[in-house]
Amino acid sequence: MQEFIDNMTMEGHASKIVCSLLVNHGMPDPLFSAGGVEKIYNEARSTDKTLKLWKDGNHCVTNHATETITMFADFFMDRLK
């Protein structure tokens, strides 16, 4: 399993992101490092991008469900007007 996880990469793909981007990440996530998330965010060419890091967030940030759902809803509503 670890080898599979280690081979998952956005290498060569993140720079192709040009649409609005919202990245929501729990920092102690054992599956995806905060450094990897920040790299994707920084490499994305989108001019409309947001990065939210939760110091105590779990993998899907379900321990901040209300805040996360509100953030996603606001993000989409602001762009779909």
Secondary structure, DSSP 8 states (H G I E B T S, - for coil): -HHHHHH---TTTGGG--S-EEEEEETT-SSS-HHHHHHHHHH---SSEEEEEETT--TT-GGGHHHHHHHHHHHHHHH--
